[in-house]
Each structure stands twice: as structure tokens, then as C-alpha cells.
Amino acid sequence: MILLVLAALLWVGVHIGISGTALRGRAVALMGEAGFTIAFSVLSVVAIGLLVLAWQGAETAPVWFAPAWLRWIIALLMLPAFVLFTCSLIGNPTAMGGGGLIAQGPRGIQRVTRHPMLISFALWSGLHVAGNGDTAAIVFFGAFLVTALAGMPSIDAKMARRHGEAWRSFAAASSILPFGAILAGRNRLVLREIGWIAPLLGVVLWAAVLHGHRHLFGVPALMLR
């Protein structure tokens, strides 16, 4: 368990302690943007590899047992996690990437949430913490949950420093919480901007993983009997 905790701290430290702090700027100054991106990607792969290996070999103890009805709720809530993930990859205007796109305001899935990928990771990890309930799973999935939750305000702060007033306008018309800006009247849902391919792919992936969970990960997603 000690190795798992250390691996989890390494994962969180890489993504929050480096990418989300002034250390990133110093590293970029030394290595350049391309050099930093390569080094960060390699370090991330190493960190997640160590985390997975440590989780697989960790001793664990139950803290709680998820009842059968909770597993059904978790399975249903994983659907929007998959949809948000695929929408973050397909048809996403990636307004985080440039001032010109930010100045245009939120589009597509970013009308729903400006952090669709991190929200999907937060849902996935949080639901798996609730569904497993043992110490090793809490540390393993908790590391991803902490990274996702802390990453959103960290990215917001970084974008505010880079883009100033354009970012403040973008943030005012969007929200971290899904549908928050829409429900508050600061934006509206425009389905044609999202399209149908990404949501459909999310549903297909959700159904495939739900069906093949036992074969992929060794445990069934649902206890049918």
C-alpha cells in the first residue's frame, strides 16, 4: 500500500505540482515548449504505469461494500461520463488552445462545461471510488479524482493569466459544473454545434465497456444475480 500511495502522490504531483504551478513556466524556459511537452508526456506515462502496477500489487482492505442498487446507478451515471469524454475529443472547438477561439466564446460541448474531459474523468474516478470501497481502489481512483478536480481551477487560472479579459468573458459565459451556465441563463444549449457523432460514439463505448467489463477488468460492472 505504501508503494501505491507514493505512486498516487507522484501522479498528482506531476499534474498539479508541475503543470499547475510556476514550475511549468520555469521548465518551459529551460527546455522550450516542445521539450517540456515531450518531457511531461514521458513523465506522465511513467507515473500512470507505476500507479497501475502499484495498484495491481497492493494489499487492500474493504472500507464499505457497494450494494447492488448502487452499481446500477453508477452504471447509468457512467453514460454522461463517456459522452462528455467523446465530445471533448470530437467536435470540440478546443477554445482553451488559443485567444482567438476564446474571444469567440464557448461553443459546442463547452456551452455545457468548459472542462468536458476533466469532468468525465472526475465522474469516472468518483463513481469507481464509490463502487469499489476498498483502500487500494480509494487511493488509485482517488488520485485521478484529485487531479481532475484540482486541474479545472488550475487551468482556469492559467488561461486567465494568458488571455486576460477575453478569458474572463469566456468564463462568464460558461461553467465548470455541467449545464451550470445554461441553467443560470448565461448561455444556451446548441445541439447542432455538438452534432450527433460524438454523443453516439459515447453511448456505443459505454455499452461496450458495460458489457465487456468483466473481460476487460476482471470484475462485472453489474451484479445480475
C-alpha positions as CSV (number, residue, x, y, z in Angstrom):
1,M,0.0,0.0,0.0
2,I,2.9,2.3,0.7
3,L,4.1,2.0,-2.9
4,L,0.6,2.7,-4.2
5,V,0.4,5.9,-2.1
6,L,3.8,7.0,-3.3
7,A,2.7,6.3,-6.9
8,A,-0.5,8.2,-6.4
9,L,1.4,11.2,-5.0
10,L,3.8,11.1,-8.0
11,W,0.8,11.2,-10.4
12,V,-0.9,14.1,-8.6
13,G,2.5,15.9,-8.2
14,V,3.3,15.7,-11.9
15,H,-0.1,17.1,-12.9
16,I,-0.8,19.6,-10.2
17,G,2.6,20.3,-8.7
18,I,4.3,20.8,-12.1
19,S,1.8,21.5,-14.8
20,G,-0.5,23.6,-12.5
21,T,2.2,25.8,-10.9
22,A,5.0,28.3,-11.7
23,L,7.3,25.3,-12.1
24,R,5.8,24.8,-15.6
25,G,7.0,28.2,-16.7
26,R,10.5,27.6,-15.4
27,A,10.6,24.2,-17.1
28,V,9.4,25.8,-20.4
29,A,12.1,28.5,-20.1
30,L,14.7,25.8,-19.8
31,M,13.5,23.3,-22.3
32,G,11.2,25.2,-24.6
33,E,7.5,24.4,-25.1
34,A,8.1,21.4,-27.3
35,G,10.8,20.0,-25.0
36,F,8.5,20.5,-22.0
37,T,5.6,18.8,-23.7
38,I,7.7,15.7,-24.6
39,A,9.2,15.5,-21.1
40,F,5.9,16.0,-19.4
41,S,4.3,13.3,-21.6
42,V,7.0,10.8,-20.8
43,L,6.8,11.5,-17.1
44,S,3.0,11.2,-17.2
45,V,3.3,7.8,-18.9
46,V,5.8,6.6,-16.3
47,A,3.7,7.9,-13.5
48,I,0.5,6.2,-14.7
49,G,2.4,3.0,-15.4
50,L,3.8,2.9,-11.8
51,L,0.4,3.8,-10.4
52,V,-1.3,0.9,-12.2
53,L,1.4,-1.6,-11.3
54,A,1.3,-0.5,-7.6
55,W,-2.5,-0.8,-7.6
56,Q,-2.3,-4.3,-9.0
57,G,0.2,-5.4,-6.4
58,A,-1.2,-3.5,-3.4
59,E,-2.7,-5.1,-0.3
60,T,-6.2,-3.9,0.3
61,A,-9.0,-4.0,2.8
62,P,-12.7,-3.2,2.5
63,V,-14.0,0.1,3.9
64,W,-17.6,-0.3,2.6
65,F,-19.4,-2.7,0.2
66,A,-21.4,-1.2,-2.7
67,P,-25.0,-2.6,-2.7
68,A,-26.4,-3.9,-6.0
69,W,-28.7,-0.9,-6.5
70,L,-25.7,1.5,-6.2
71,R,-24.0,-0.4,-9.0
72,W,-26.9,0.2,-11.3
73,I,-26.8,4.0,-10.5
74,I,-23.1,4.0,-11.1
75,A,-23.5,2.3,-14.5
76,L,-26.1,4.9,-15.5
77,L,-24.0,7.8,-14.4
78,M,-21.1,6.5,-16.4
79,L,-23.1,7.2,-19.6
80,P,-22.7,11.0,-19.4
81,A,-19.0,10.4,-18.4
82,F,-18.5,8.6,-21.7
83,V,-20.5,11.1,-23.7
84,L,-18.5,14.1,-22.2
85,F,-15.3,12.3,-23.0
86,T,-16.1,11.6,-26.6
87,C,-17.5,15.1,-27.0
88,S,-14.2,16.5,-25.6
89,L,-12.3,14.7,-28.4
90,I,-14.7,15.1,-31.4
91,G,-16.2,18.4,-32.5
92,N,-14.8,20.3,-29.6
93,P,-13.7,23.8,-30.6
94,T,-10.8,23.5,-28.1
95,A,-11.2,27.1,-27.0
96,M,-8.6,26.5,-24.4
97,G,-6.0,26.4,-27.1
98,G,-5.9,30.0,-28.4
99,G,-7.0,33.5,-27.7
100,G,-8.9,33.8,-31.0
101,L,-11.2,30.9,-30.2
102,I,-11.6,32.1,-26.6
103,A,-12.7,35.5,-27.8
104,Q,-15.5,33.8,-29.8
105,G,-17.0,32.5,-26.6
106,P,-18.0,28.9,-25.6
107,R,-19.1,26.7,-28.5
108,G,-20.4,23.1,-28.7
109,I,-19.8,21.0,-25.6
110,Q,-18.1,23.9,-23.9
111,R,-21.5,25.5,-23.6
112,V,-22.3,22.6,-21.3
113,T,-19.0,22.7,-19.4
114,R,-15.7,24.3,-20.3
115,H,-13.8,21.2,-19.0
116,P,-15.7,18.2,-20.6
117,M,-12.7,15.9,-20.4
118,L,-11.8,16.6,-16.8
119,I,-15.5,16.4,-15.8
120,S,-15.6,13.0,-17.4
121,F,-12.5,11.9,-15.5
122,A,-13.9,13.2,-12.3
123,L,-17.2,11.3,-12.8
124,W,-15.3,8.1,-13.8
125,S,-13.0,8.2,-10.8
126,G,-15.5,9.3,-8.3
127,L,-18.0,6.7,-9.3
128,H,-15.3,4.0,-9.1
129,V,-14.3,5.1,-5.6
130,A,-18.0,4.7,-4.6
131,G,-18.4,1.4,-6.3
132,N,-15.3,-0.3,-5.0
133,G,-14.9,0.9,-1.5
134,D,-11.6,-0.8,-0.7
135,T,-8.4,1.0,0.4
136,A,-6.4,0.3,-2.8
137,A,-9.2,1.5,-5.0
138,I,-9.8,4.6,-3.0
139,V,-6.1,5.6,-3.4
140,F,-5.9,4.6,-7.0
141,F,-9.1,6.2,-8.3
142,G,-8.8,9.0,-5.7
143,A,-5.6,10.1,-7.4
144,F,-7.4,10.6,-10.7
145,L,-10.3,12.3,-8.9
146,V,-8.0,14.8,-7.1
147,T,-6.1,15.5,-10.4
148,A,-9.4,16.2,-12.3
149,L,-10.9,18.4,-9.6
150,A,-7.8,20.4,-8.9
151,G,-7.0,20.6,-12.6
152,M,-10.0,22.6,-13.6
153,P,-9.4,25.7,-11.4
154,S,-5.7,25.4,-12.2
155,I,-6.4,25.5,-15.9
156,D,-8.8,28.4,-15.4
157,A,-6.1,30.4,-13.5
158,K,-3.5,29.7,-16.3
159,M,-5.9,30.8,-19.0
160,A,-6.8,34.0,-17.1
161,R,-3.1,34.8,-16.9
162,R,-2.6,34.2,-20.6
163,H,-5.7,35.8,-22.1
164,G,-6.9,38.3,-19.5
165,E,-10.3,40.0,-20.4
166,A,-11.0,37.5,-23.3
167,W,-10.8,34.7,-20.8
168,R,-13.0,36.5,-18.2
169,S,-15.7,36.9,-20.8
170,F,-15.4,33.2,-21.8
171,A,-15.6,32.1,-18.2
172,A,-18.6,34.3,-17.5
173,A,-20.5,32.6,-20.4
174,S,-19.5,29.1,-19.3
175,S,-19.3,26.9,-16.2
176,I,-17.3,24.1,-14.7
177,L,-20.4,22.4,-13.4
178,P,-22.2,20.8,-16.4
179,F,-25.2,22.9,-17.5
180,G,-24.4,25.5,-14.8
181,A,-24.2,28.5,-17.2
182,I,-27.2,27.3,-19.2
183,L,-29.4,26.9,-16.1
184,A,-28.2,30.3,-14.9
185,G,-29.2,31.9,-18.2
186,R,-25.6,32.9,-19.2
187,N,-25.6,30.5,-22.2
188,R,-27.8,28.1,-24.1
189,L,-27.6,24.6,-25.4
190,V,-27.0,24.4,-29.2
191,L,-27.2,20.7,-30.1
192,R,-26.1,21.3,-33.8
193,E,-22.8,22.6,-32.6
194,I,-22.2,19.3,-30.7
195,G,-23.5,17.1,-33.5
196,W,-24.6,13.5,-33.2
197,I,-21.4,11.6,-33.9
198,A,-19.6,12.2,-30.6
199,P,-22.6,11.5,-28.4
200,L,-23.4,8.4,-30.3
201,L,-19.9,7.2,-30.0
202,G,-20.0,7.8,-26.3
203,V,-23.2,5.7,-25.9
204,V,-21.6,2.9,-28.0
205,L,-18.4,2.9,-25.9
206,W,-20.4,3.0,-22.7
207,A,-22.5,0.0,-23.8
208,A,-19.3,-1.9,-24.9
209,V,-17.5,-1.3,-21.7
210,L,-20.5,-2.1,-19.6
211,H,-20.9,-5.4,-21.5
212,G,-17.3,-6.3,-21.5
213,H,-16.2,-5.0,-18.1
214,R,-15.6,-8.5,-16.7
215,H,-13.4,-9.5,-19.6
216,L,-11.5,-6.2,-19.7
217,F,-11.0,-5.6,-16.0
218,G,-11.8,-8.9,-14.3
219,V,-15.0,-7.9,-12.5
220,P,-18.5,-7.3,-13.8
221,A,-19.9,-3.8,-13.8
222,L,-23.3,-5.1,-12.6
223,M,-24.2,-7.9,-10.2
224,L,-27.1,-9.6,-12.1
225,R,-27.5,-12.3,-9.5
